[in-house]
Amino acid sequence: MKKKRIFISEAHKGGRELFFIKKVFKDNWIATEGPNIVGFESDLEDYLKEGVQVGALNSGTAAVHLGLILLGVKAGDEVICQTMTFSASANPILYLGATPIFVDSESETLNICPIALEKAIEDRIYLGKKPKAIIAVHLYGMPFKVDAILALSLKYDIPILEDSAEALGSSYKGKKCGTLGEIGILSFNGNKIITTSGGGVIVTKTLENKNRAIFLATQARDNAAHYQHSEVGYNYRMSNICAGIGRGQMEVLESHISLRREMHQFYVDLFENIIGVLVFKEPSDDFFSNFWLTAILVDETKNGGITRETLRAALEVENIESRPLWKPMHLQPIFESYPYYGEKVAETLFEKGLCLPSGSNLSDEDRKRISETVLFVFKKKIKNI
């Protein structure tokens, strides 16, 4: 009999989602407006603090797209983007007819490298193409090197679009991710730390920008009695039903963060005495990660030839999902012709890195299966040396 699938990150219900959804049907607010949307936005504004404004959308990708528009990105412009990320960070650059400029990672947080970033900025300025924005990502919930990146943003007057799709609940020096850049985005896809089934939000510093984003997200309808449109709009608003799920999920957010961090500690303990495996941790007390996913680096030169793929395949045989770290964007067929700045840090992370099951709803039995499989792989290989 096939064993139960252990997923890398599965949706985890909180219990009160149905309360908010039933109220939608009771009050007949089955639309892209209604009290749950207002409430969800307010819940997030209260949680994030810093006086931010939140606009609920139907995906994090939509938030990136609208964020770039708010930052003035147009066809022919250039936008710097962290190369190690999911394609949703970069695709909206192409939506606008702009050019992505990809930048390498640094090995402590896996995120955009300040040294490579400054080289990219200076070279693009030298070539007469000052970038309009920088997309920096908090990969797997780990904050990027905020002070260094914001210093470059200020030095060269290039705004940061802060991709916090994976980082709700993470913070840097006590400030929540999503509030650190000029524009922030969050995602609530089914595999995120909390979910609305599908959805995201844009985080702005002013009510004016929030209203502008919502205007564009609701087909850019002018203020008139009839339907009138003076510019291109989009169908990007979150539904009142999805927002209801989000309201229920917000009630268990802190619990989910604690459980994800416990899963990370489980892996720290598991690999403590296994040679050639590095579990990525917070570089200092300035960083607080939700550890949406726990990532490891497997070095076959130190463990007798066990590779990332050796471990991934063994876990899959046991019906345990794991996944290589993101394949860098500059190596993707659709993006490989665009400029890239850096060394091979992101490439090495992709070749040797693995994300492990990290869900907040994993059981003791799940952890036992994961542990037994990992120990079997490494002990078996050591025995055969």
C-alpha positions in Angstrom: 0.0 0.0 0.0 1.4 3.4 -1.0 2.3 5.6 1.9 0.5 8.9 2.4 2.1 11.8 0.5 4.1 14.3 2.6 3.9 17.6 0.7 6.5 20.3 0.8 4.0 22.9 1.9 0.3 22.1 2.2 -2.6 24.5 3.0 -3.4 24.4 6.8 -6.9 25.3 7.8 -7.4 27.3 10.9 -11.1 26.5 11.7 -12.9 29.9 11.4 -12.6 30.2 7.6 -16.1 28.8 7.1 -17.5 31.4 9.6 -16.5 34.2 7.3 -17.4 32.4 4.1 -21.0 31.5 5.4 -21.5 35.2 6.2 -20.6 36.0 2.5 -23.5 33.8 1.3 -25.8 34.9 4.1 -25.3 38.6 3.1 -25.0 37.8 -0.6 -21.6 39.6 -0.9 -20.5 37.2 -3.7 -18.4 39.7 -5.5 -15.0 41.5 -5.7 -16.1 43.9 -3.1 -17.6 43.5 0.4 -16.8 43.5 4.1 -14.4 40.6 4.1 -12.1 42.4 1.6 -12.2 45.6 3.8 -11.6 43.4 6.9 -8.8 41.4 5.5 -7.0 44.5 4.3 -7.5 46.1 7.8 -6.2 42.9 9.5 -3.0 43.0 7.5 -2.5 46.7 8.0 -2.8 46.2 11.7 -0.4 43.3 11.6 2.3 44.9 9.4 2.1 48.2 11.2 4.4 51.1 10.0 1.3 53.0 8.7 1.1 50.9 5.5 -1.9 50.6 3.2 -3.0 47.2 1.8 -4.9 46.4 -1.3 -6.2 42.9 -1.8 -5.7 41.3 -5.2 -6.2 38.0 -6.9 -2.5 37.0 -6.9 0.9 38.1 -5.8 1.9 38.3 -9.5 -0.9 40.9 -10.0 0.7 42.8 -7.1 4.1 42.8 -8.7 2.6 44.0 -12.0 0.7 46.9 -10.4 3.7 47.7 -8.2 5.9 48.2 -11.2 3.2 50.4 -12.7 3.1 52.5 -9.6 6.8 52.9 -9.8 6.5 54.3 -13.3 7.9 51.3 -15.2 7.0 51.5 -18.9 8.0 49.8 -22.2 11.7 50.1 -22.9 12.7 50.6 -19.2 15.0 48.3 -17.4 14.2 46.6 -14.0 16.7 44.8 -11.9 15.5 41.5 -10.5 17.0 38.9 -8.2 17.8 35.9 -10.4 17.1 33.3 -7.7 13.4 33.5 -7.4 10.1 32.1 -8.9 9.2 33.4 -12.4 6.3 35.4 -11.0 8.8 38.0 -9.7 10.2 38.6 -13.3 7.3 37.9 -15.6 5.5 41.2 -14.9 8.6 43.1 -16.2 7.9 41.5 -19.6 4.1 42.3 -19.3 5.1 46.0 -19.4 7.5 45.6 -22.3 10.4 46.4 -20.0 13.8 44.6 -19.8 14.8 42.4 -16.9 18.4 42.7 -15.6 19.2 39.8 -13.4 21.5 39.9 -10.4 23.2 37.0 -8.5 22.6 35.9 -4.9 24.9 36.0 -1.9 25.3 32.8 0.1 24.2 33.9 3.6 20.5 34.7 2.9 20.3 33.3 -0.7 19.0 36.7 -1.8 20.2 39.5 -4.0 23.9 40.3 -3.6 24.7 43.9 -2.7 28.0 43.8 -4.5 26.6 42.4 -7.7 23.7 44.8 -7.5 25.9 47.8 -7.3 28.0 46.6 -10.3 24.7 46.1 -12.3 23.4 49.6 -11.4 26.7 51.3 -12.3 27.1 49.4 -15.6 23.5 50.1 -16.7 23.9 53.8 -15.8 27.2 53.8 -17.8 25.3 52.4 -20.7 22.7 55.1 -20.5 19.9 53.0 -19.0 19.4 53.7 -15.4 17.1 51.0 -14.0 13.6 52.2 -12.9 13.2 49.7 -10.1 14.8 46.9 -8.1 12.9 43.7 -7.4 14.4 42.1 -4.2 13.0 38.9 -2.8 12.9 37.4 0.7 13.5 33.9 -0.5 11.8 31.1 1.4 10.9 33.6 4.1 14.5 34.8 4.8 14.9 38.6 4.7 17.4 39.9 2.2 20.3 42.1 3.5 18.0 45.0 4.0 20.4 47.7 5.2 22.8 47.1 2.3 20.1 47.0 -0.4 18.2 50.0 0.9 21.5 52.0 1.0 22.0 51.3 -2.7 18.4 52.2 -3.4 19.0 55.6 -1.7 22.4 56.1 -3.2 21.2 55.7 -6.8 17.6 56.8 -6.3 16.1 53.6 -7.5 13.0 52.3 -5.6 12.7 48.8 -4.2 9.8 46.6 -5.0 9.9 44.2 -2.1 8.7 40.7 -3.1 7.6 39.3 0.3 5.4 36.5 -1.4 7.1 33.9 0.9 7.8 36.1 3.9 4.6 37.1 5.7 5.6 37.1 9.4 9.3 37.5 8.7 11.0 40.7 9.8 14.3 42.6 9.8 15.3 44.6 12.9 11.7 44.3 14.2 10.1 45.6 11.0 7.8 43.3 9.1 8.8 42.2 5.6 6.5 43.8 3.1 6.9 47.2 4.7 10.6 47.8 4.0 10.6 48.8 0.3 8.7 51.5 -1.6 6.2 48.9 -2.6 5.6 45.5 -1.0 3.8 42.4 -2.1 2.5 39.3 -0.4 1.1 36.1 -1.7 -1.6 33.8 -0.4 -1.3 30.9 -2.8 -2.3 27.5 -1.5 1.2 26.6 -0.4 2.0 29.8 1.5 2.2 30.2 5.3 -1.5 31.3 5.2 -3.7 31.1 2.2 -6.8 32.6 0.5 -6.7 29.7 -2.0 -5.2 32.1 -4.5 -4.5 35.7 -3.9 -2.1 38.4 -2.9 -1.9 42.0 -1.7 0.0 45.1 -2.6 1.5 47.1 0.3 1.9 50.8 -0.2 3.1 53.7 2.0 0.3 56.0 1.0 -3.5 55.8 0.6 -3.1 57.5 -2.8 -1.0 54.6 -4.1 -3.4 52.0 -2.6 -6.4 53.7 -4.3 -4.5 53.9 -7.6 -3.7 50.2 -7.4 -7.3 49.3 -6.7 -8.5 51.6 -9.5 -6.2 49.7 -12.0 -7.2 46.4 -10.5 -10.9 47.0 -11.1 -10.6 47.7 -14.9 -9.6 51.4 -14.4 -13.2 52.6 -14.4 -13.5 56.3 -14.4 -15.8 58.1 -11.9 -18.9 58.4 -14.1 -22.5 57.1 -14.0 -21.8 55.1 -17.1 -18.9 52.7 -17.8 -16.0 54.9 -19.0 -12.4 54.0 -19.3 -9.5 56.4 -20.1 -6.6 54.0 -19.5 -5.9 50.3 -19.5 -7.2 48.4 -16.4 -7.0 44.9 -15.1 -9.3 42.3 -13.5 -7.1 41.9 -10.4 -9.3 42.4 -7.3 -9.6 39.7 -4.7 -13.0 38.1 -4.2 -15.0 38.6 -1.0 -15.1 34.8 -0.6 -11.3 34.5 -0.8 -10.9 37.4 1.6 -13.1 35.5 4.0 -10.7 32.6 4.0 -7.9 35.1 4.6 -9.6 36.5 7.6 -9.9 33.1 9.2 -6.3 32.3 8.3 -5.1 35.6 9.9 -6.3 34.2 13.2 -3.8 31.4 13.1 -0.9 33.2 11.4 1.3 33.4 14.5 0.7 29.7 15.3 1.7 28.8 11.7 4.9 30.8 12.0 5.8 29.0 15.2 5.1 25.6 13.7 7.2 26.4 10.6 10.1 27.5 12.8 9.8 24.3 14.8 10.1 22.3 11.6 13.2 24.2 10.7 14.7 23.4 14.1 13.8 19.7 13.5 16.0 19.8 10.4 18.8 21.6 12.3 18.8 18.8 14.8 18.4 16.1 12.2 21.4 17.2 10.1 23.6 18.3 13.0 25.9 15.3 12.8 25.6 14.6 9.1 28.7 15.8 7.2 28.3 17.8 4.0 24.8 19.2 4.7 24.3 22.8 5.5 20.9 23.9 6.9 20.4 27.6 6.0 19.8 29.7 9.1 19.3 33.4 10.0 22.7 35.2 9.7 22.2 37.2 12.9 19.6 38.4 15.4 18.6 41.2 13.0 16.9 38.6 10.8 13.7 36.8 11.8 12.5 34.2 9.2 9.1 32.5 9.1 11.1 29.6 7.5 8.3 29.1 5.0 10.5 26.5 3.5 13.6 25.0 5.1 16.5 24.9 2.6 19.6 22.8 2.7 22.8 22.6 0.7 24.3 19.1 0.0 28.0 19.0 -0.7 28.9 15.6 -2.3 32.6 16.3 -2.0 32.3 16.1 1.8 29.9 13.2 2.3 31.3 10.5 0.0 29.3 11.4 -3.1 25.8 11.9 -1.9 24.2 14.7 -4.0 21.1 16.8 -3.7 19.5 14.5 -6.2 20.4 11.4 -4.3 18.5 12.7 -1.3 15.6 14.0 -3.4 15.1 10.7 -5.2 15.2 8.7 -2.0 12.6 11.0 -0.4 10.4 10.6 -3.5 10.6 6.8 -3.3 9.0 7.2 0.2 6.4 9.5 -1.3 7.9 12.5 0.4 8.0 15.7 -1.7 11.1 17.8 -1.8 12.3 20.3 -4.5 15.5 21.8 -5.8 16.0 25.5 -5.0 14.6 27.8 -7.6 16.4 27.6 -11.0 17.9 31.0 -11.5 16.0 33.2 -14.0 19.0 33.9 -16.1 19.2 30.2 -16.8 15.6 29.9 -17.8 14.9 29.6 -21.6 12.6 32.6 -21.6 15.1 34.9 -19.8 18.5 33.6 -20.8 19.1 36.3 -23.4 18.8 39.1 -20.9 21.8 40.7 -19.0 23.1 39.0 -15.9 25.5 40.4 -13.2 27.3 38.2 -10.7 29.3 35.0 -10.3 27.9 31.5 -10.0 26.4 31.7 -6.4 22.8 31.2 -7.6 23.8 28.5 -10.0 25.6 26.6 -7.2 22.6 27.0 -4.9 20.4 25.5 -7.6 22.7 22.6 -8.2 23.2 21.7 -4.6 20.2 23.1 -2.8 17.0 21.3 -1.7 13.8 22.5 0.0 12.3 20.0 2.4 8.8 19.5 3.7 8.1 22.4 6.0 4.3 22.7 6.5 2.8 23.8 9.7 0.5 20.7 9.7 3.2 18.0 9.6 2.7 15.3 12.2 5.1 13.4 14.4 4.7 10.5 12.1 5.6 12.6 9.1 8.7 13.8 10.8 9.6 10.2 11.7 9.3 9.1 8.1 11.4 12.0 6.9 14.1 11.4 9.6 14.3 7.7 8.8 14.7 8.3 5.1 17.4 10.9 5.6 19.4 8.8 8.0 19.0 5.7 5.7 20.4 7.6 2.8 23.5 8.9 4.6 24.3 5.8 6.7 23.8 3.5 3.7 26.3 5.6 1.7 28.8 5.8 4.5 28.6 2.0 4.9 29.4 1.4 1.2 32.5 3.7 1.2 
